[in-house]
């Protein structure tokens, strides 16, 4: 294994060198008319050319996302250096894994804070649940890497992902698009921009996506009639109860914009999203690894004769499981031999999400070089989902979750400038957010020493207040010095409810019922940046910036000792970067080097005998401190008219400096160790794409495109083991697009996962927690899709 990884490292180092060499050699090639477009971003509160913005930013426009066959937010991370975005597996519902430069979060629980800020039209989305957005009618996506504590604000310690919608212009334009593909995939999307009255414009966009699942949920008793497990289906059927990983997504967004060319512009945005589908696909990879649980307590059919073992683990490369979403009524035997009755639990095996929001945006020009921006937003969602984590008909782990959430946020910015030719530009602002979530859940966990059948109904109240300032001083025509500061004050409380299904105090968890944990804290973050524009096409910058992610209370205690607080984590980052447009603006090459001190790292421990003895544990704690260093390189090249090449490569070296003894270290071998890395942190990552537009006169144009991306080995748990390791993989996509001469019609054939690679998006490992099993969420197999688009 070690030699294989060493070989992989050498291979990826060679690829990085190749990417640099390819970009530099292309500087001698001159275009025959086609040059790089100017990309406008607003990361520093003002619209700026990407190439003159002294930050590590990856930006995509809607045309590039279409060319790459990308329709969901997590897909854009393939081309972003040191960025990991993944849809989560069934245990965490429809939520997002988000990590940038080794900093992020993967747990959906609303008591925990994201480490990457997600924003849509400058509105902050406070939870990972509900953040798997369709790329509906977008103008662009900006991915900011590194701490954005003074710019993007709340919990953007690792970076920020910002989506910007197309604004209404009232020009009567629009588009309709239809897709048909593998497993009866049907996507319909459209948008229309129109005028309601003089100076009042509207834009409406909608999408509906449906597709059958790719992971079969097989009735074990039907498939193996002699097993002793009762069947739900007749053996004359295909024994498939359902197909997980299906798609049933519907969303609509409406925008109103009033603008008369005067000092005031007002925009109101409303959106609605609904998903009702089977859960994400999951495949069992290991079973019966530990003896922490008593197998006799999880077999209701054969008196202990049927163990949760390899019989339920399909061969590698499979797309099926044996989940039943039923835990039968049975008798549980406590450690002293006392029988304890447990009731039947049934779940519907579905995931249902309904969310909506409305926001108001005011831009008011108060006078010469002075403007006011106000962003008010309200968001709400309700989620019901279930998960059969052991993926078998046995009784280890079954859960049903009901999560409701709402938030109100208000941000105000005052932008100004003074001095000769606006030599000093400044921003003063404030931010407020009030949010409440209630996580009502029923859990049936029988792998522990005692049966844990309980319902929770846990409200979380949180509020944040912040004030910030940002100043850019153009000291000379070439030199700009930038400073930013933000003060944040936040508080949170979490109240636990642990009751049995009949409403009585749970006999094993009742001591937690009514317990309230509180957290409050404040923090000052700042940023210092110096950039120098050497020529019109070459800029370099140096930056120091800080960020933090708030603390809280562990949301899943299994005894009072686990109802523990954890503190904030902080990051101090040093960065050097450059941005260049070379060879008559036919080659763009941007790069960054960074070094970060990462302190008080929040990680979830699945084994914590020091807090209540053996048994389940899911305890967030400040695990230790680390240092990180890395490099990022991005390039876009137009070697000749019609031909475009883009590539990116990143490297990240993570090293713990010390480990909190309560979380691990040499005296706590079941915990985090110095040679581990955080979840979802690949060392190497790269991508490359090439397309060529073939002009055919009146017949239009034909554009073939191929993309490839690589992700290095990762682990998905804080405690790295073979059971939560995901091996490296390369994925390739291909697309052939025809466009009419007047650009009104477009048709394309796309193939994703071109070589049908079997790989894992995420894994769910409960072996360290004593459950004895682990599973993966496999990525989608090879799929094809045909799309027809009409623009008007």
C-alpha positions in Angstrom: 0.0 0.0 0.0 2.8 2.4 0.9 4.7 1.8 -2.3 1.5 2.3 -4.3 0.7 5.6 -2.6 4.3 6.7 -3.2 3.9 5.9 -6.9 0.7 7.8 -7.0 2.4 10.8 -5.4 5.2 10.8 -8.0 2.6 10.5 -10.8 0.6 13.5 -9.5 3.8 15.6 -9.0 4.7 14.8 -12.7 1.2 15.9 -13.7 1.5 19.1 -11.8 4.8 19.9 -13.6 3.2 19.0 -16.9 0.3 21.5 -16.3 2.8 24.3 -15.5 4.9 23.4 -18.6 1.9 23.2 -20.8 0.8 26.7 -19.7 4.2 28.3 -20.0 5.0 26.7 -23.4 1.7 28.1 -24.7 2.8 31.6 -24.0 4.7 31.4 -27.3 1.5 30.6 -29.2 -0.5 33.5 -30.5 -4.3 33.4 -31.1 -5.9 34.1 -34.4 -8.4 36.5 -33.0 -9.8 34.6 -29.9 -8.8 36.0 -26.5 -9.7 35.4 -22.9 -12.8 37.1 -21.7 -12.9 39.4 -18.7 -14.6 37.8 -15.7 -16.2 40.2 -13.2 -16.4 39.2 -9.5 -17.6 41.0 -6.4 -15.6 39.3 -3.7 -14.4 42.6 -2.2 -17.8 44.3 -2.1 -17.3 45.9 -5.5 -17.3 44.6 -9.1 -13.7 43.9 -10.1 -11.9 42.1 -12.9 -11.0 38.7 -11.6 -7.4 39.2 -12.7 -7.1 42.3 -10.6 -8.7 40.9 -7.5 -6.0 39.8 -5.0 -7.7 36.7 -3.8 -7.6 33.0 -4.8 -10.8 32.7 -6.7 -12.2 30.2 -9.2 -15.0 31.6 -11.2 -17.3 29.9 -13.8 -19.9 31.4 -16.0 -23.1 29.6 -17.1 -21.7 28.7 -20.5 -18.8 26.9 -19.0 -21.0 24.9 -16.6 -23.2 23.9 -19.5 -20.1 22.8 -21.5 -19.1 20.6 -18.7 -22.6 19.1 -18.3 -22.8 20.5 -14.7 -26.2 21.0 -13.2 -25.6 20.7 -9.4 -23.4 22.8 -7.1 -21.2 19.9 -6.0 -20.1 19.2 -9.6 -18.3 22.5 -10.0 -15.8 21.6 -7.4 -14.1 19.1 -9.8 -12.4 22.1 -11.5 -11.6 24.1 -8.3 -8.2 23.5 -6.7 -8.3 22.3 -3.1 -12.1 22.3 -3.0 -14.3 19.3 -2.0 -18.1 19.4 -2.4 -20.0 16.1 -2.2 -23.7 15.1 -1.7 -24.0 13.3 1.6 -25.1 9.7 2.1 -28.4 8.6 3.5 -27.4 8.9 7.2 -27.1 12.7 6.8 -30.1 13.4 4.5 -30.0 15.7 1.5 -27.0 17.7 2.7 -23.6 18.8 1.4 -20.0 17.9 2.4 -18.1 21.2 2.0 -14.3 21.6 2.5 -11.7 24.0 1.2 -8.0 23.7 1.9 -8.7 21.1 4.5 -11.2 23.1 6.4 -14.9 22.4 6.4 -17.8 20.3 7.8 -19.6 17.1 6.8 -22.2 16.7 9.5 -25.6 18.1 8.7 -26.7 18.6 12.3 -27.9 22.2 12.7 -26.1 22.5 16.0 -22.8 22.4 14.1 -21.5 25.2 11.9 -20.3 24.8 8.3 -16.7 25.6 7.7 -17.4 26.8 4.1 -19.9 29.6 3.6 -22.6 29.0 1.0 -24.2 32.1 -0.5 -26.9 32.7 -3.2 -27.1 36.3 -4.4 -25.2 37.3 -1.2 -27.7 35.6 1.1 -25.9 33.2 3.6 -27.2 29.7 3.9 -26.6 28.6 7.5 -26.8 24.8 7.2 -25.4 22.1 5.0 -28.9 20.7 4.7 -30.7 22.4 1.7 -27.4 23.5 0.1 -27.4 21.0 -2.8 -28.5 23.6 -5.3 -29.3 23.1 -8.9 -27.3 25.6 -11.1 -30.6 27.2 -12.2 -30.4 30.3 -14.4 -27.0 31.5 -12.9 -24.8 34.2 -14.2 -21.7 32.9 -12.5 -20.2 30.9 -9.6 -17.4 32.3 -7.5 -15.4 29.9 -5.2 -13.2 31.8 -2.8 -10.4 29.8 -1.2 -8.9 30.6 2.2 -10.5 32.3 5.2 -13.0 35.0 4.2 -13.6 36.2 7.8 -13.7 39.9 6.8 -15.3 39.5 3.4 -17.9 36.7 3.4 -18.4 36.7 7.1 -20.0 33.9 9.1 -18.3 30.5 9.2 -16.3 31.0 6.0 -13.1 29.9 7.7 -12.1 27.6 4.8 -13.6 29.7 2.0 -16.9 30.5 0.4 -19.0 29.4 -2.5 -21.1 32.1 -4.0 -23.8 31.7 -6.6 -25.2 34.7 -8.6 -28.4 34.6 -10.5 -29.1 36.4 -13.7 -30.7 39.8 -13.1 -34.0 40.8 -14.8 -33.5 43.2 -17.7 -37.0 43.2 -19.2 -35.7 42.3 -22.7 -38.1 39.5 -23.5 -35.4 36.9 -23.7 -35.5 33.4 -22.3 -34.8 29.7 -22.9 -36.4 26.3 -22.8 -34.3 23.1 -22.4 -35.3 19.4 -22.3 -33.0 16.4 -21.4 -33.6 12.7 -21.7 -31.0 10.2 -20.5 -30.0 7.0 -18.7 -32.6 5.3 -16.4 -35.4 7.5 -17.7 -33.8 10.7 -16.8 -36.0 13.7 -17.7 -34.9 17.2 -17.0 -36.9 20.3 -18.0 -35.7 23.8 -17.3 -36.6 27.2 -18.6 -36.3 31.0 -17.9 -38.1 34.1 -19.1 -37.1 37.7 -18.7 -39.8 40.3 -19.3 -41.0 43.8 -18.4 -44.1 44.3 -16.1 -44.2 48.1 -16.4 -41.8 50.9 -17.1 -38.6 50.4 -15.1 -40.1 47.2 -13.5 -38.6 43.9 -14.8 -39.2 40.3 -13.9 -37.4 37.0 -14.4 -38.8 33.6 -13.7 -36.8 30.3 -13.9 -37.8 26.8 -13.1 -36.4 23.3 -13.2 -37.8 19.8 -12.7 -35.5 16.7 -12.7 -36.5 13.1 -12.4 -34.4 9.9 -12.8 -34.6 6.3 -11.5 -32.2 5.2 -8.9 -29.0 3.3 -9.5 -28.6 1.3 -6.3 -31.1 -1.6 -5.9 -32.7 -2.2 -2.5 -33.1 -5.9 -2.5 -35.5 -7.9 -0.4 -33.1 -10.4 1.3 -35.8 -12.9 2.3 -37.1 -12.9 -1.3 -33.6 -13.3 -2.8 -32.6 -16.0 -0.3 -35.9 -17.9 0.6 -34.0 -20.5 2.7 -32.3 -17.9 4.9 -34.9 -17.7 7.6 -35.6 -14.1 6.9 -39.2 -13.3 6.0 -39.8 -11.9 2.5 -41.7 -8.8 1.6 -42.0 -9.8 -2.1 -42.8 -13.0 -3.9 -39.8 -15.0 -5.2 -41.4 -14.7 -8.6 -40.5 -11.0 -8.7 -37.1 -9.4 -9.2 -36.9 -9.0 -5.4 -36.2 -5.2 -5.7 -38.0 -3.2 -3.1 -36.9 0.2 -4.4 -34.0 1.9 -6.2 -32.0 4.3 -4.2 -30.2 7.3 -5.5 -33.2 8.4 -7.6 -33.7 12.1 -8.5 -37.0 14.0 -8.0 -36.1 17.7 -7.8 -38.3 20.7 -8.5 -37.4 24.3 -8.0 -38.6 27.7 -9.2 -37.1 31.2 -8.7 -38.8 34.5 -9.3 -37.1 37.9 -9.4 -38.5 41.5 -9.5 -36.2 44.4 -10.3 -37.0 48.1 -10.3 -34.5 50.4 -11.9 -35.1 53.7 -13.6 -31.5 54.6 -14.1 -31.6 56.8 -11.1 -29.9 56.4 -7.7 -32.2 53.7 -6.4 -32.4 50.0 -7.5 -34.6 47.4 -5.7 -34.6 43.7 -6.3 -36.9 41.1 -4.6 -36.0 37.4 -5.0 -38.2 34.4 -4.0 -37.5 30.7 -4.5 -39.1 27.4 -3.7 -37.6 23.9 -3.8 -39.2 20.5 -3.3 -37.6 17.0 -3.3 -39.4 13.7 -2.7 -37.2 10.7 -3.4 -35.6 7.5 -2.2 -32.5 8.2 -0.1 -29.0 8.4 -1.6 -27.7 5.0 -2.7 -25.5 3.1 -0.2 -23.6 -0.2 -0.3 -22.4 -2.1 2.7 -18.6 -2.7 2.6 -17.8 -4.3 6.0 -19.9 -6.1 8.6 -19.2 -7.8 11.9 -15.8 -6.2 12.3 -16.0 -5.7 16.1 -17.6 -7.5 18.9 -18.8 -4.4 20.7 -22.4 -5.2 19.9 -24.1 -8.5 20.8 -25.2 -10.2 17.6 -27.9 -12.1 19.4 -29.7 -8.7 20.0 -29.9 -7.8 16.4 -31.4 -11.0 14.9 -35.2 -11.2 15.5 -35.6 -14.2 13.1 -33.2 -17.0 14.1 -32.4 -16.5 17.8 -28.9 -15.3 17.1 -28.3 -17.7 14.2 -28.3 -14.9 11.6 -25.4 -12.6 12.2 -24.7 -9.2 10.7 -21.7 -10.4 8.7 -20.3 -10.8 5.2 -23.5 -12.4 3.9 -25.0 -8.9 3.6 -21.9 -7.4 2.0 -22.1 -7.5 -1.8 -19.0 -8.0 -4.0 -16.8 -5.0 -4.7 -18.2 -2.9 -7.6 -21.9 -3.7 -6.7 -24.8 -1.3 -6.7 -27.2 -2.9 -4.3 -28.0 -3.4 -0.6 -30.5 -5.3 1.6 -32.0 -2.5 3.6 -35.5 -3.2 4.8 -36.2 0.0 6.9 -37.8 -2.3 9.5 -36.5 -3.3 13.0 -38.7 -6.0 14.3 -40.2 -6.3 17.8 -37.9 -8.5 19.9 -36.4 -9.1 23.3 -33.1 -7.4 24.1 -30.8 -9.0 26.7 -28.9 -6.5 28.8 -25.3 -7.2 29.9 -26.5 -8.8 33.1 -28.8 -11.1 31.1 -32.0 -9.3 32.0 -34.5 -9.4 29.1 -35.8 -6.1 27.9 -38.6 -5.8 25.4 -38.1 -3.6 22.3 -40.8 -2.5 20.0 -41.0 -2.6 16.2 -39.7 0.4 14.2 -40.7 1.1 10.6 -39.5 3.9 8.4 -40.7 4.9 5.0 -37.3 4.8 3.2 -37.8 8.3 1.7 -36.3 11.7 1.8 -38.7 14.7 1.5 -37.3 18.3 1.5 -39.4 21.4 1.1 -37.7 24.8 1.4 -38.4 28.4 0.4 -37.0 31.9 0.9 -37.4 35.5 0.0 -34.9 38.3 0.0 -34.9 42.0 -0.7 -31.9 43.8 -2.1 -31.6 47.6 -2.1 -28.8 49.6 -3.8 -29.0 53.3 -3.2 -26.6 55.9 -4.6 -26.4 58.5 -1.8 -24.2 60.9 -3.8 -20.7 61.2 -5.2 -18.8 58.0 -4.4 -21.2 57.0 -1.6 -23.7 54.2 -1.8 -25.8 52.0 0.5 -26.5 48.3 0.1 -29.1 46.4 2.1 -29.8 42.7 1.9 -32.7 41.3 4.0 -33.6 37.6 3.8 -35.8 35.0 5.3 -35.4 31.3 4.7 -37.2 28.2 5.9 -37.3 24.5 5.2 -38.7 21.2 6.5 -37.1 17.9 6.0 -38.2 14.3 6.7 -35.8 11.5 6.0 -35.0 7.9 7.1 -31.9 5.8 7.1 -31.3 2.1 7.6 -27.6 2.3 8.3 -26.9 -1.5 8.6 -28.3 -2.1 5.1 -29.8 -5.4 6.1 -33.0 -6.9 7.4 -31.5 -7.1 10.9 -32.0 -4.7 13.8 -28.7 -2.7 14.3 -29.5 0.8 13.3 -32.7 2.5 12.0 -33.5 6.2 12.2 -36.2 8.7 11.1 -35.4 12.4 11.2 -37.7 15.5 11.1 -35.8 18.8 10.8 -37.3 22.2 10.6 -35.4 25.4 10.2 -35.9 29.1 9.7 -33.5 32.1 9.6 -33.7 35.8 9.2 -30.6 37.8 8.2 -29.9 41.5 7.6 -26.7 42.9 6.1 -26.1 46.6 5.5 -23.0 48.0 3.7 -22.0 51.6 3.1 -19.5 51.9 0.3 -17.5 55.0 -0.4 -14.4 56.5 -1.9 -12.3 59.6 -1.6 -9.1 61.2 -2.7 -7.8 62.0 -6.2 -9.3 59.5 -8.6 -10.9 57.6 -5.7 -7.5 56.7 -4.2 -9.1 55.2 -1.1 -12.1 52.9 -1.4 -13.9 51.8 1.8 -16.8 49.8 3.1 -18.5 49.8 6.5 -21.1 47.3 7.3 -23.1 45.3 9.8 -24.6 41.8 9.8 -27.3 40.2 11.9 -28.7 36.7 11.8 -31.3 34.9 13.9 -31.9 31.2 13.3 -33.9 28.4 14.9 -34.0 24.7 14.1 -35.7 21.8 15.7 -34.4 18.3 15.1 -37.1 15.8 15.9 -35.8 12.2 15.5 -36.6 8.7 16.4 -33.6 6.4 16.7 -33.6 2.6 17.1 -30.0 1.6 17.9 -29.5 -2.0 19.1 -25.8 -2.5 18.7 -24.9 -0.9 22.0 -24.9 -2.5 25.5 -28.4 -1.3 26.1 -31.2 -0.8 23.6 -31.4 2.9 22.5 -35.0 3.4 21.3 -35.7 7.1 21.8 -37.2 10.1 20.3 -35.6 13.5 20.4 -37.1 16.9 19.9 -34.2 19.3 20.2 -34.5 23.0 19.5 -31.4 25.0 18.6 -31.5 28.8 18.9 -28.6 30.8 17.5 -27.9 34.4 16.7 -25.0 36.3 15.3 -24.1 40.0 15.2 -21.2 41.4 13.3 -19.6 44.7 12.3 -17.0 45.0 9.6 -14.8 47.5 7.7 -12.8 47.2 4.5 -10.4 49.7 3.1 -8.3 49.6 -0.2 -5.7 52.3 -0.6 -4.3 52.7 -4.2 -1.0 54.0 -3.0 0.3 54.2 -6.5 -1.0 53.3 -10.0 0.5 49.8 -9.4 0.4 49.3 -5.6 -2.8 48.7 -3.6 -2.8 48.1 0.1 -6.0 46.5 1.6 -7.1 46.0 5.1 -10.2 44.4 6.6 -11.6 43.8 10.1 -14.7 42.1 11.4 -16.0 41.8 15.0 -18.5 38.9 15.6 -20.6 38.1 18.6 -22.6 35.0 18.6 -24.6 32.8 21.0 -26.4 29.4 20.8 -28.4 27.2 23.1 -29.4 23.5 22.6 -32.1 21.8 24.7 -32.2 18.0 24.7 -35.3 15.8 24.8 -34.9 12.1 25.3 -38.2 10.2 25.5 -39.5 6.8 24.7 -42.0 6.5 21.9 -45.0 6.6 24.4 -43.7 10.0 25.7 -42.3 8.7 29.0 -38.7 9.4 30.0 -36.4 7.0 28.2 -35.0 4.5 30.8 -31.4 4.8 29.5 -31.2 8.4 28.3 -33.8 10.1 30.5 -31.1 11.9 32.5 -30.5 14.1 29.4 -34.2 15.1 29.0 -34.6 18.9 29.5 -30.8 19.5 29.8 -29.8 22.8 28.0 -26.4 23.6 26.8 -25.3 27.1 26.0 -22.4 28.6 24.0 -21.5 32.3 23.5 -18.3 33.9 22.2 -16.9 36.8 20.3 -14.0 37.2 17.9 -12.1 39.7 15.8 -10.8 38.7 12.4 -8.7 40.8 10.1 -7.0 40.8 6.7 -3.9 42.6 5.4 -3.2 42.5 1.7 -0.7 44.1 -0.7 -1.0 43.7 -4.4 1.2 45.1 -7.2 0.1 45.4 -10.8 3.4 45.0 -12.6 1.9 45.3 -16.1 -1.6 45.3 -17.4 -1.5 41.5 -17.5 0.5 40.6 -14.4 -0.5 41.1 -10.8 1.0 39.6 -7.6 -0.2 39.8 -4.1 0.7 38.9 -0.5 -1.9 38.4 2.2 -2.4 37.5 5.8 -6.0 36.7 6.9 -7.8 35.0 9.8 -11.1 33.2 10.2 -13.0 31.2 12.7 -15.9 28.8 13.1 -18.1 29.1 16.2 -18.3 26.5 18.9 -21.3 24.9 20.5 -22.7 21.9 22.3 -22.4 18.3 21.2 -25.8 17.5 19.6 -25.8 13.7 20.1 -25.0 12.8 23.7 -25.8 9.3 24.8 -25.3 10.1 28.5 -25.0 13.4 30.5 -21.1 13.3 30.3 -21.3 13.6 26.6 -23.4 16.8 26.7 -20.2 18.8 26.5 -19.4 22.1 24.9 -16.7 22.6 22.3 -14.9 25.8 21.5 -14.4 27.7 18.2 -11.7 26.7 15.8 -9.5 29.4 14.2 -7.2 29.8 11.2 -4.3 32.1 10.5 -3.3 32.0 6.8 -0.4 33.4 4.9 -0.7 33.5 1.1 1.3 34.6 -2.0 -0.4 34.7 -5.4 -0.1 35.8 -8.9 -2.5 36.4 -11.8 -1.3 36.6 -15.4 -2.8 37.0 -18.9 0.0 36.0 -21.4 0.6 35.8 -25.1 -1.7 38.5 -26.2 -4.3 37.3 -23.7 -4.5 33.8 -25.0 -3.1 32.2 -21.9 -4.4 32.8 -18.3 -2.2 31.4 -15.5 -3.2 32.0 -11.9 -1.5 30.5 -8.9 -1.2 30.7 -5.1 1.0 29.4 -2.3 -0.4 29.3 1.3 0.6 28.4 4.8 -1.9 28.1 7.6 -2.0 27.7 11.3 -5.2 25.7 12.2 -6.1 25.7 15.9 -8.8 24.1 18.0 -9.8 21.9 15.1 -13.4 20.7 15.6 -13.7 16.9 14.9 -16.4 14.4 15.8 -15.2 11.5 18.0 -17.0 8.2 17.5 -15.2 6.6 20.5 -15.0 8.5 23.8 -14.9 6.0 26.7 -13.6 8.9 28.9 -17.1 10.4 28.7 -19.5 7.9 30.0 -17.8 4.6 29.3 -18.2 2.2 26.4 -21.1 2.6 24.0 -22.1 5.0 21.2 -20.4 8.3 20.9 -20.7 11.1 18.4 -19.0 13.9 20.3 -17.6 17.1 18.6 -14.4 18.2 20.4 -11.5 20.5 19.7 -9.1 17.8 18.7 -5.8 19.7 18.3 -3.8 22.1 16.3 -2.2 21.7 12.9 -0.3 23.4 10.2 -1.1 23.3 6.5 0.8 24.3 3.4 -0.2 24.0 -0.2 -0.1 25.2 -3.8 -2.8 25.9 -6.5 -2.5 26.5 -10.2 -5.2 27.2 -12.8 -4.8 27.9 -16.5 -7.0 28.6 -19.5 -5.4 28.5 -23.0 -6.6 29.5 -26.5 -3.8 28.0 -28.7 -5.9 28.8 -31.8 -9.3 30.0 -32.8 -11.9 27.6 -31.5 -9.6 25.6 -29.4 -9.7 26.0 -25.6 -7.8 24.1 -22.9 -8.3 24.5 -19.2 -6.5 22.8 -16.3 -6.1 23.1 -12.6 -3.9 21.3 -10.0 -3.6 21.6 -6.2 -1.5 20.2 -3.4 -2.2 20.2 0.3 0.1 19.0 3.1 -1.7 18.7 6.4 0.2 18.0 9.6 -1.0 17.9 13.2 1.2 19.7 15.6 -0.5 18.4 18.8 -3.5 16.4 19.8 -5.9 17.1 22.7 -5.4 14.0 25.0 -9.2 13.8 25.3 -9.4 13.3 21.5 -6.5 11.1 20.9 -2.7 10.9 20.9 -0.4 8.0 22.0 -2.2 7.5 25.3 -5.6 7.3 23.5 -4.9 5.0 20.6 -8.6 4.8 19.6 -8.6 8.6 18.9 -7.0 11.0 16.5 -3.2 10.5 15.9 -0.5 12.9 14.7 -0.3 11.3 11.3 -4.0 11.5 10.5 -5.7 14.1 8.3 -9.2 15.6 8.6 -12.2 14.2 6.7 -12.4 14.9 3.0 -8.9 16.3 2.6 -7.1 15.0 -0.5 -3.4 15.7 -0.8 -3.5 16.1 -4.6 -6.3 17.1 -7.0 -6.3 18.0 -10.6 -8.6 18.6 -13.6 -8.2 19.2 -17.3 -10.6 19.9 -20.2 -10.3 20.5 -23.9 -12.9 21.6 -26.5 -12.8 22.6 -30.1 -15.5 24.6 -31.9 -15.8 23.4 -35.5 -17.5 26.1 -37.6 -19.8 24.8 -40.4 -21.1 28.0 -41.9 -24.9 28.1 -42.3 -25.1 24.7 -40.6 -23.8 26.2 -37.3 -21.0 24.8 -35.2 -20.0 21.5 -33.7 -18.1 21.4 -30.4 -16.6 18.2 -28.9 -15.4 18.5 -25.3 -13.6 16.1 -22.9 -13.0 16.7 -19.2 -11.0 14.6 -16.7 -10.6 15.1 -13.0 -8.5 13.4 -10.3 -9.1 13.2 -6.5 -6.4 11.7 -4.3 -7.1 9.3 -1.4 -9.2 10.7 1.4 -10.7 9.6 4.7 -14.2 10.4 5.9 -13.7 10.1 9.6 -11.5 12.0 12.0 -10.0 8.7 13.0 -8.5 7.4 9.8 -8.8 3.7 9.2 -9.1 1.4 6.2 -12.9 1.3 6.8 -13.4 5.0 6.0 -10.7 5.3 3.4 -11.8 6.3 -0.2 -9.2 5.4 -2.8 -8.1 7.9 -5.4 -9.9 8.0 -8.7 -10.0 9.7 -12.1 -13.3 10.5 -13.8 -13.8 11.5 -17.4 -16.8 13.2 -19.1 -17.5 13.9 -22.8 -19.9 16.1 -24.6 -20.7 16.9 -28.2 -22.7 20.1 -28.8 -24.3 21.4 -32.0 -25.3 25.0 -32.2 -27.3 26.7 -35.0 -25.7 29.6 -36.9 -27.9 32.1 -35.1 -27.3 30.5 -31.7 -31.0 30.0 -31.2 -30.9 26.2 -31.1 -28.5 23.9 -29.4 -28.4 20.1 -29.1 -25.9 18.0 -27.2 -25.0 14.4 -26.3 -23.2 14.1 -23.0 -21.6 11.0 -21.3 -20.6 11.3 -17.7 -18.2 8.8 -16.0 -17.1 7.9 -19.5 -15.1 4.8 -18.5 -17.7 3.6 -16.0 -15.4 4.0 -13.0 -16.7 2.5 -9.7 -15.8 5.0 -7.0 -17.1 6.3 -3.7 -18.4 9.8 -3.1 -18.7 9.4 0.7 -18.5 6.6 3.3 -20.3 6.0 6.6 -18.1 4.2 9.1 -19.5 3.1 12.5 -16.9 0.5 13.2 -15.1 2.8 15.6 -18.4 3.6 17.3 -18.9 -0.1 18.0 -21.6 -0.9 15.4 -19.3 -3.2 13.5 -20.1 -2.0 9.9 -19.3 0.6 7.3 -20.8 1.5 3.9 -20.1 3.8 1.0 -22.2 5.9 -1.3 -21.0 4.9 -4.7 -20.9 7.6 -7.4 -23.1 7.3 -10.4 -22.1 4.8 -13.1 -21.7 5.8 -16.7 -24.7 7.8 -17.9 -25.7 9.4 -21.2 -28.0 12.3 -21.8 -29.4 14.1 -24.9 -30.3 17.8 -24.4 -32.2 20.2 -26.7 -32.2 23.9 -25.9 -34.0 26.8 -27.5 -32.9 30.3 -26.7 -35.1 33.3 -27.6 
